[in-house]
Amino acid sequence: MSGQEAGNARERAAAWLMRLQDGPMTLEEELELELWLEAAPHNRAALTALARAWRLAGEAADLPMLVSARADALTALSKASPHAPSPHRRRAYYAVAAIAACLLLVVMVVIHLQGRGETYRTAIGERRIIALADGSRLSLDAASAVEVRYDGERRALRLLSGRARFEVAKDPRRPFTVSAGDRMVVATGTAFSVELLRAETRVVLYEGSVAVLEDGPANQAPRHVMLQGKASAPAERALVPNTALVIPASPKALARLEGVDGVRSASWEQGQLVFSDEPLGVAIERINRYSATKLSTDGPATAALPVSGTFNAGDTDAFVDGVATLYGLRRRQDGDAILLGPARR
């Protein structure tokens, strides 16, 4: 199929779509449409593609800014029927098709702009609680960001960085999804948190239940995240309140479950960071959300040291002193950063 043929198919499909949106067709029009669809496979494909785009547009097609344009297109279309054979009417038809195609483009641009949603962010050391439109509550840790997109059929959020807790208002008609990296958490009414770390994604369940999926290509059904040693069982079957699902960033590694204290694990909302045998590297990522002075380690061995204790968010010096004393580490100032490593012998 040539580019011109494809363009012609799209133009005629746009005009037919506008006619279908305007109400019932006459028998003659239905026959003409059927003959056009059967004339070439790409005709049906073009109409199907535009119809799908139109459905995605949803309520945007009725926005005031589009109503007059749609009315103009339909008026012109009534004066230039798609089955009119004369050259004059064919030229008029293509003009109408162009109007319809432009209208559809405007609709999709509006949808794209609306689809960006609203992004909530926190700065270093800042925490926020946001009441969402449906009554759900979003708690943002420091240096975190969440994008929120609501419409009539879904509540779609994406954790862009850091950590957030979600208290979900029940609405079985609209699933509540939180994407983080290439994972997606689906809930209808529950409380949970999602955290993005360099080496892993963590989902802590406080109440209710969730499904945890691999957020793959749009044309494929999402796959359930699987547990270590239980490759045939989706992780959420074992994810009960007061447990955390830890999903390694490596695609070859399976997820694992950890028991948590629900109150202590959410203590960051009150300004305290509680660690229970956490790897030093993970603890440092959380500490760094609260201070302009960034911590790092000199290598994997130091980053793997287990850390336990309760620290005030933002008190980086107390954390460094405690860890350095416990493991005999040396702190080295590197500009505005602090590097932790073994003391020289």
C-alpha positions as a LaTeX table, in Angstrom:
\begin{tabular}{lrrr}
\hline
Residue & $x$ (\AA) & $y$ (\AA) & $z$ (\AA) \\
\hline
Met1 & 0.00 & 0.00 & 0.00 \\
Ser2 & 1.44 & 3.39 & $-1.02$ \\
Gly3 & 1.61 & 6.40 & 1.25 \\
Gln4 & $-1.06$ & 8.13 & $-0.84$ \\
Glu5 & $-3.41$ & 5.15 & $-0.52$ \\
Ala6 & $-2.88$ & 5.09 & 3.25 \\
Gly7 & $-3.57$ & 8.81 & 3.44 \\
Asn8 & $-6.74$ & 8.48 & 1.41 \\
Ala9 & $-7.92$ & 5.62 & 3.63 \\
Arg10 & $-7.35$ & 7.69 & 6.76 \\
Glu11 & $-9.18$ & 10.68 & 5.30 \\
Arg12 & $-12.23$ & 8.64 & 4.29 \\
Ala13 & $-12.15$ & 6.82 & 7.64 \\
Ala14 & $-12.19$ & 10.19 & 9.42 \\
Ala15 & $-15.25$ & 11.30 & 7.44 \\
Trp16 & $-17.08$ & 8.02 & 8.08 \\
Leu17 & $-16.24$ & 8.26 & 11.76 \\
Met18 & $-17.75$ & 11.72 & 11.95 \\
Arg19 & $-20.88$ & 10.44 & 10.19 \\
Leu20 & $-21.19$ & 7.49 & 12.56 \\
Gln21 & $-20.88$ & 9.81 & 15.55 \\
Asp22 & $-23.76$ & 11.94 & 14.24 \\
Gly23 & $-26.42$ & 9.23 & 14.61 \\
Pro24 & $-28.15$ & 6.40 & 12.64 \\
Met25 & $-27.28$ & 6.17 & 8.94 \\
Thr26 & $-29.62$ & 5.58 & 6.02 \\
Leu27 & $-29.70$ & 2.18 & 4.32 \\
Glu28 & $-27.87$ & 3.66 & 1.35 \\
Glu29 & $-25.12$ & 5.01 & 3.59 \\
Glu30 & $-24.75$ & 1.68 & 5.40 \\
Leu31 & $-24.35$ & $-0.13$ & 2.07 \\
Glu32 & $-21.81$ & 2.40 & 0.85 \\
Leu33 & $-19.81$ & 2.04 & 4.06 \\
Glu34 & $-19.84$ & $-1.76$ & 3.84 \\
Leu35 & $-18.66$ & $-1.67$ & 0.22 \\
Trp36 & $-15.83$ & 0.69 & 1.15 \\
Leu37 & $-14.74$ & $-1.50$ & 4.08 \\
Glu38 & $-14.70$ & $-4.60$ & 1.88 \\
Ala39 & $-12.84$ & $-2.88$ & $-0.94$ \\
Ala40 & $-9.44$ & $-3.12$ & 0.79 \\
Pro41 & $-8.16$ & $-4.43$ & 4.15 \\
His42 & $-6.46$ & $-1.11$ & 4.95 \\
Asn43 & $-9.84$ & 0.68 & 4.82 \\
Arg44 & $-11.18$ & $-1.33$ & 7.73 \\
Ala45 & $-7.85$ & $-0.98$ & 9.58 \\
Ala46 & $-7.93$ & 2.81 & 9.16 \\
Leu47 & $-11.49$ & 3.11 & 10.49 \\
Thr48 & $-10.71$ & 0.79 & 13.43 \\
Ala49 & $-7.61$ & 2.78 & 14.36 \\
Leu50 & $-9.43$ & 6.12 & 14.27 \\
Ala51 & $-12.40$ & 4.72 & 16.21 \\
Arg52 & $-10.03$ & 3.50 & 18.92 \\
Ala53 & $-8.42$ & 6.94 & 19.12 \\
Trp54 & $-11.85$ & 8.55 & 19.31 \\
Arg55 & $-12.86$ & 6.30 & 22.20 \\
Leu56 & $-9.66$ & 7.21 & 24.02 \\
Ala57 & $-10.58$ & 10.84 & 23.57 \\
Gly58 & $-13.71$ & 10.25 & 25.66 \\
Glu59 & $-15.17$ & 13.39 & 27.11 \\
Ala60 & $-12.67$ & 15.67 & 25.38 \\
Ala61 & $-14.72$ & 15.45 & 22.18 \\
Asp62 & $-17.45$ & 17.41 & 23.96 \\
Leu63 & $-15.25$ & 20.19 & 25.24 \\
Pro64 & $-16.65$ & 23.63 & 24.31 \\
Met65 & $-13.58$ & 24.42 & 22.20 \\
Leu66 & $-14.37$ & 21.43 & 19.95 \\
Val67 & $-18.15$ & 21.59 & 19.66 \\
Ser68 & $-18.25$ & 24.28 & 16.98 \\
Ala69 & $-15.53$ & 22.58 & 14.91 \\
Arg70 & $-17.41$ & 19.29 & 15.05 \\
Ala71 & $-20.64$ & 21.00 & 13.99 \\
Asp72 & $-18.88$ & 22.63 & 11.02 \\
Ala73 & $-17.48$ & 19.29 & 9.91 \\
Leu74 & $-20.86$ & 17.57 & 10.11 \\
Thr75 & $-22.60$ & 20.38 & 8.22 \\
Ala76 & $-20.04$ & 20.19 & 5.42 \\
Leu77 & $-20.26$ & 16.41 & 5.40 \\
Ser78 & $-24.02$ & 16.54 & 4.84 \\
Lys79 & $-23.34$ & 18.57 & 1.69 \\
Ala80 & $-20.72$ & 16.15 & 0.36 \\
Ser81 & $-21.82$ & 12.52 & 0.83 \\
Pro82 & $-18.97$ & 9.95 & 0.76 \\
His83 & $-20.68$ & 8.06 & $-2.07$ \\
Ala84 & $-21.06$ & 11.09 & $-4.35$ \\
Pro85 & $-19.28$ & 10.26 & $-7.63$ \\
Ser86 & $-18.79$ & 13.68 & $-9.18$ \\
Pro87 & $-15.28$ & 15.27 & $-9.10$ \\
His88 & $-16.71$ & 18.39 & $-7.49$ \\
Arg89 & $-18.25$ & 16.42 & $-4.64$ \\
Arg90 & $-15.12$ & 14.30 & $-4.26$ \\
Arg91 & $-13.09$ & 17.46 & $-3.74$ \\
Ala92 & $-15.65$ & 18.67 & $-1.22$ \\
Tyr93 & $-15.50$ & 15.29 & 0.49 \\
Tyr94 & $-11.74$ & 15.39 & 0.94 \\
Ala95 & $-12.02$ & 18.87 & 2.41 \\
Val96 & $-14.53$ & 17.52 & 4.91 \\
Ala97 & $-12.29$ & 14.55 & 5.66 \\
Ala98 & $-9.44$ & 16.94 & 6.34 \\
Ile99 & $-11.63$ & 18.87 & 8.78 \\
Ala100 & $-12.55$ & 15.63 & 10.52 \\
Ala101 & $-8.93$ & 14.52 & 10.67 \\
Cys102 & $-7.87$ & 17.90 & 12.07 \\
Leu103 & $-10.66$ & 17.73 & 14.65 \\
Leu104 & $-9.50$ & 14.29 & 15.72 \\
Leu105 & $-5.94$ & 15.59 & 15.99 \\
Val106 & $-7.12$ & 18.46 & 18.21 \\
Val107 & $-9.00$ & 15.98 & 20.40 \\
Met108 & $-5.93$ & 13.79 & 20.79 \\
Val109 & $-3.74$ & 16.80 & 21.60 \\
Val110 & $-6.21$ & 17.80 & 24.31 \\
Ile111 & $-6.20$ & 14.25 & 25.65 \\
His112 & $-2.40$ & 14.21 & 25.62 \\
Leu113 & $-2.26$ & 17.43 & 27.58 \\
Gln114 & $-4.88$ & 16.23 & 30.03 \\
Gly115 & $-3.20$ & 12.82 & 30.28 \\
Arg116 & $-0.11$ & 14.36 & 31.77 \\
Gly117 & $-2.04$ & 14.66 & 34.99 \\
Glu118 & $-0.66$ & 16.48 & 37.98 \\
Thr119 & 2.71 & 15.82 & 39.56 \\
Tyr120 & 3.25 & 16.26 & 43.29 \\
Arg121 & 6.84 & 16.69 & 44.50 \\
Thr122 & 8.75 & 17.20 & 47.71 \\
Ala123 & 12.12 & 18.83 & 48.18 \\
Ile124 & 14.99 & 17.45 & 50.23 \\
Gly125 & 13.82 & 17.21 & 53.85 \\
Glu126 & 10.18 & 18.02 & 52.98 \\
Arg127 & 7.15 & 15.74 & 53.48 \\
Arg128 & 3.62 & 16.29 & 52.17 \\
Ile129 & 0.15 & 14.83 & 52.58 \\
Ile130 & $-2.17$ & 15.32 & 49.59 \\
Ala131 & $-5.92$ & 14.67 & 49.56 \\
Leu132 & $-6.78$ & 13.33 & 46.11 \\
Ala133 & $-10.02$ & 14.03 & 44.23 \\
Asp134 & $-11.61$ & 10.66 & 45.05 \\
Gly135 & $-10.94$ & 10.87 & 48.79 \\
Ser136 & $-7.73$ & 8.83 & 48.68 \\
Arg137 & $-4.72$ & 10.14 & 50.61 \\
Leu138 & $-1.18$ & 10.39 & 49.31 \\
Ser139 & 1.76 & 10.78 & 51.72 \\
Leu140 & 5.05 & 11.78 & 50.10 \\
Asp141 & 8.43 & 11.13 & 51.68 \\
Ala142 & 11.20 & 13.69 & 51.21 \\
Ala143 & 12.75 & 14.10 & 47.75 \\
Ser144 & 9.90 & 12.15 & 46.17 \\
Ala145 & 7.51 & 12.65 & 43.26 \\
Val146 & 4.20 & 11.09 & 42.16 \\
Glu147 & 2.25 & 11.73 & 38.98 \\
Val148 & $-1.55$ & 11.44 & 39.32 \\
Arg149 & $-3.95$ & 10.84 & 36.42 \\
Tyr150 & $-7.66$ & 10.41 & 37.12 \\
Asp151 & $-10.48$ & 9.96 & 34.63 \\
Gly152 & $-13.88$ & 8.30 & 34.51 \\
Glu153 & $-12.46$ & 4.78 & 34.18 \\
Arg154 & $-9.19$ & 4.67 & 36.08 \\
Arg155 & $-7.04$ & 6.12 & 38.81 \\
Ala156 & $-3.50$ & 5.84 & 37.51 \\
Leu157 & $-0.51$ & 7.06 & 39.50 \\
Arg158 & 3.21 & 6.74 & 38.88 \\
Leu159 & 5.93 & 6.97 & 41.51 \\
Leu160 & 8.71 & 8.90 & 39.79 \\
Ser161 & 11.17 & 8.92 & 42.67 \\
Gly162 & 11.47 & 8.28 & 46.40 \\
Arg163 & 8.66 & 6.81 & 48.48 \\
Ala164 & 4.93 & 7.33 & 48.92 \\
Arg165 & 2.15 & 5.82 & 50.98 \\
Phe166 & $-1.34$ & 5.45 & 49.54 \\
Glu167 & $-4.59$ & 5.19 & 51.49 \\
Val168 & $-7.06$ & 4.24 & 48.78 \\
Ala169 & $-10.73$ & 5.26 & 48.76 \\
Lys170 & $-12.84$ & 2.29 & 47.67 \\
Asp171 & $-14.23$ & 2.47 & 44.16 \\
Pro172 & $-14.55$ & $-0.99$ & 42.53 \\
Arg173 & $-15.44$ & 0.63 & 39.21 \\
Arg174 & $-12.08$ & 2.40 & 38.99 \\
Pro175 & $-8.98$ & 0.39 & 39.90 \\
Phe176 & $-6.23$ & 2.32 & 41.68 \\
Thr177 & $-2.87$ & 1.60 & 40.07 \\
Val178 & 0.58 & 2.76 & 41.08 \\
Ser179 & 3.43 & 2.22 & 38.60 \\
Ala180 & 7.04 & 2.34 & 39.76 \\
Gly181 & 9.72 & 1.60 & 37.24 \\
Asp182 & 8.44 & $-1.44$ & 35.34 \\
Arg183 & 6.20 & $-2.67$ & 38.17 \\
Met184 & 2.57 & $-1.88$ & 38.85 \\
Val185 & 0.51 & $-2.21$ & 42.04 \\
Val186 & $-3.26$ & $-2.56$ & 41.59 \\
Ala187 & $-5.74$ & $-1.97$ & 44.43 \\
Thr188 & $-9.41$ & $-1.04$ & 44.88 \\
Gly189 & $-9.39$ & $-0.16$ & 48.57 \\
Thr190 & $-6.36$ & $-0.58$ & 50.81 \\
Ala191 & $-3.29$ & 1.06 & 52.35 \\
Phe192 & 0.23 & 0.45 & 51.10 \\
Ser193 & 3.50 & 2.19 & 50.29 \\
Val194 & 5.81 & 1.95 & 47.30 \\
Glu195 & 9.49 & 2.90 & 47.34 \\
Leu196 & 11.97 & 3.20 & 44.49 \\
Leu197 & 15.57 & 2.39 & 45.42 \\
Arg198 & 18.57 & 1.90 & 43.15 \\
Ala199 & 18.70 & $-1.85$ & 43.56 \\
Glu200 & 15.07 & $-2.67$ & 44.30 \\
Thr201 & 11.43 & $-1.64$ & 44.53 \\
Arg202 & 9.66 & $-2.18$ & 47.86 \\
Val203 & 5.91 & $-2.55$ & 48.39 \\
Val204 & 4.74 & $-2.53$ & 52.02 \\
Leu205 & 1.14 & $-3.61$ & 52.64 \\
Tyr206 & $-0.61$ & $-2.14$ & 55.69 \\
Glu207 & $-4.26$ & $-3.04$ & 55.04 \\
Gly208 & $-6.29$ & $-4.97$ & 52.47 \\
Ser209 & $-4.69$ & $-6.64$ & 49.47 \\
Val210 & $-3.00$ & $-5.69$ & 46.23 \\
Ala211 & $-1.85$ & $-7.29$ & 42.99 \\
Val212 & 1.75 & $-6.65$ & 41.94 \\
Leu213 & 2.40 & $-6.90$ & 38.22 \\
Glu214 & 5.18 & $-6.49$ & 35.71 \\
Asp215 & 4.22 & $-3.35$ & 33.77 \\
Gly216 & 5.18 & $-4.55$ & 30.29 \\
Pro217 & 4.29 & $-3.47$ & 26.73 \\
Ala218 & 0.81 & $-2.05$ & 26.19 \\
Asn219 & $-0.11$ & $-4.83$ & 23.77 \\
Gln220 & 0.66 & $-7.60$ & 26.27 \\
Ala221 & $-1.17$ & $-8.65$ & 29.41 \\
Pro222 & 0.82 & $-7.78$ & 32.58 \\
Arg223 & 2.52 & $-10.70$ & 34.32 \\
His224 & 2.40 & $-11.31$ & 38.05 \\
Val225 & 5.60 & $-10.77$ & 40.04 \\
Met226 & 6.82 & $-14.16$ & 41.27 \\
Leu227 & 8.43 & $-15.10$ & 44.60 \\
Gln228 & 11.73 & $-16.81$ & 45.24 \\
Gly229 & 11.22 & $-20.55$ & 45.51 \\
Lys230 & 7.58 & $-20.25$ & 44.45 \\
Ala231 & 7.80 & $-19.62$ & 40.73 \\
Ser232 & 4.26 & $-20.91$ & 40.20 \\
Ala233 & 2.67 & $-18.57$ & 42.76 \\
Pro234 & 2.09 & $-14.82$ & 42.28 \\
Ala235 & 3.73 & $-12.77$ & 45.02 \\
Glu236 & 0.51 & $-11.10$ & 46.16 \\
Arg237 & $-0.93$ & $-14.40$ & 47.36 \\
Ala238 & 1.58 & $-14.31$ & 50.19 \\
Leu239 & 1.62 & $-10.52$ & 50.60 \\
Val240 & $-0.49$ & $-9.90$ & 53.69 \\
Pro241 & $-0.69$ & $-6.84$ & 55.95 \\
Asn242 & 2.58 & $-6.06$ & 57.76 \\
Thr243 & 4.73 & $-7.64$ & 55.09 \\
Ala244 & 6.96 & $-6.08$ & 52.44 \\
Leu245 & 7.51 & $-7.33$ & 48.92 \\
Val246 & 11.09 & $-6.62$ & 47.82 \\
Ile247 & 11.54 & $-6.72$ & 44.03 \\
Pro248 & 15.16 & $-6.59$ & 42.81 \\
Ala249 & 15.93 & $-4.29$ & 39.91 \\
Ser250 & 17.60 & $-7.15$ & 38.07 \\
Pro251 & 15.05 & $-8.79$ & 35.72 \\
Lys252 & 16.57 & $-12.21$ & 36.45 \\
Ala253 & 16.07 & $-12.02$ & 40.21 \\
Leu254 & 12.82 & $-13.10$ & 41.89 \\
Ala255 & 11.04 & $-11.11$ & 44.58 \\
Arg256 & 11.14 & $-11.94$ & 48.27 \\
Leu257 & 8.92 & $-11.25$ & 51.28 \\
Glu258 & 9.95 & $-9.63$ & 54.55 \\
Gly259 & 7.97 & $-9.18$ & 57.74 \\
Val260 & 7.65 & $-5.58$ & 58.91 \\
Asp261 & 6.28 & $-3.67$ & 61.86 \\
Gly262 & 3.53 & $-1.60$ & 60.26 \\
Val263 & 3.91 & 1.28 & 62.70 \\
Arg264 & 7.70 & 1.42 & 62.58 \\
Ser265 & 7.85 & 1.04 & 58.81 \\
Ala266 & 5.63 & 4.12 & 58.42 \\
Ser267 & 7.55 & 6.18 & 60.99 \\
Trp268 & 9.04 & 8.32 & 58.22 \\
Glu269 & 5.67 & 10.07 & 58.06 \\
Gln270 & 6.38 & 11.39 & 61.57 \\
Gly271 & 9.97 & 12.36 & 60.81 \\
Gln272 & 11.80 & 9.28 & 62.06 \\
Leu273 & 13.79 & 6.78 & 60.05 \\
Val274 & 13.76 & 3.28 & 61.51 \\
Phe275 & 16.17 & 0.62 & 60.26 \\
Ser276 & 16.07 & $-3.06$ & 61.14 \\
Asp277 & 19.05 & $-4.91$ & 59.67 \\
Glu278 & 18.84 & $-2.76$ & 56.56 \\
Pro279 & 21.90 & $-2.76$ & 54.25 \\
Leu280 & 23.89 & 0.41 & 54.83 \\
Gly281 & 23.50 & 1.35 & 51.15 \\
Val282 & 19.68 & 1.29 & 51.42 \\
Ala283 & 19.75 & 3.25 & 54.70 \\
Ile284 & 21.97 & 5.88 & 53.08 \\
Glu285 & 19.51 & 6.33 & 50.18 \\
Arg286 & 16.80 & 7.17 & 52.71 \\
Ile287 & 19.06 & 9.42 & 54.81 \\
Asn288 & 20.05 & 11.35 & 51.68 \\
Arg289 & 16.41 & 12.38 & 51.07 \\
Tyr290 & 16.66 & 14.61 & 54.13 \\
Ser291 & 20.02 & 16.29 & 53.80 \\
Ala292 & 21.96 & 18.36 & 51.28 \\
Thr293 & 25.06 & 16.55 & 52.56 \\
Lys294 & 25.10 & 13.30 & 50.61 \\
Leu295 & 26.48 & 10.06 & 52.00 \\
Ser296 & 28.03 & 7.23 & 50.02 \\
Thr297 & 30.17 & 4.15 & 50.65 \\
Asp298 & 33.51 & 3.11 & 49.21 \\
Gly299 & 32.25 & $-0.18$ & 47.81 \\
Pro300 & 29.80 & $-3.09$ & 47.92 \\
Ala301 & 31.22 & $-4.61$ & 51.11 \\
Thr302 & 30.61 & $-1.45$ & 53.12 \\
Ala303 & 27.20 & $-0.90$ & 51.49 \\
Ala304 & 26.11 & $-4.39$ & 52.58 \\
Leu305 & 26.77 & $-3.83$ & 56.33 \\
Pro306 & 23.50 & $-4.23$ & 58.29 \\
Val307 & 22.13 & $-1.17$ & 60.08 \\
Ser308 & 19.57 & $-1.06$ & 62.89 \\
Gly309 & 18.30 & 1.87 & 64.91 \\
Thr310 & 16.04 & 4.90 & 64.96 \\
Phe311 & 17.25 & 8.27 & 63.70 \\
Asn312 & 15.65 & 11.68 & 63.38 \\
Ala313 & 15.13 & 12.51 & 59.72 \\
Gly314 & 17.70 & 15.11 & 58.70 \\
Asp315 & 20.19 & 14.36 & 61.49 \\
Thr316 & 22.87 & 13.04 & 59.17 \\
Asp317 & 25.70 & 13.59 & 61.64 \\
Ala318 & 24.10 & 11.33 & 64.27 \\
Phe319 & 23.63 & 8.59 & 61.68 \\
Val320 & 27.22 & 8.83 & 60.44 \\
Asp321 & 28.61 & 8.85 & 63.99 \\
Gly322 & 26.57 & 5.82 & 64.98 \\
Val323 & 27.50 & 3.74 & 61.93 \\
Ala324 & 31.15 & 4.77 & 62.02 \\
Thr325 & 31.44 & 3.85 & 65.69 \\
Leu326 & 29.66 & 0.51 & 65.25 \\
Tyr327 & 31.82 & $-0.72$ & 62.37 \\
Gly328 & 34.99 & 1.30 & 62.86 \\
Leu329 & 34.43 & 3.15 & 59.62 \\
Arg330 & 36.31 & 6.25 & 58.56 \\
Arg331 & 34.45 & 9.26 & 57.23 \\
Arg332 & 36.09 & 11.26 & 54.48 \\
Gln333 & 34.80 & 14.63 & 53.35 \\
Asp334 & 34.58 & 14.97 & 49.59 \\
Gly335 & 33.25 & 18.47 & 48.89 \\
Asp336 & 29.62 & 18.46 & 50.09 \\
Ala337 & 29.58 & 14.65 & 50.30 \\
Ile338 & 30.74 & 12.19 & 52.96 \\
Leu339 & 32.33 & 8.88 & 51.98 \\
Leu340 & 32.21 & 6.02 & 54.48 \\
Gly341 & 34.76 & 3.23 & 54.31 \\
Pro342 & 37.00 & 1.00 & 56.44 \\
Ala343 & 39.52 & 2.80 & 58.63 \\
Arg344 & 43.10 & 2.51 & 57.45 \\
Arg345 & 45.25 & 0.16 & 59.46 \\
\hline
\end{tabular}
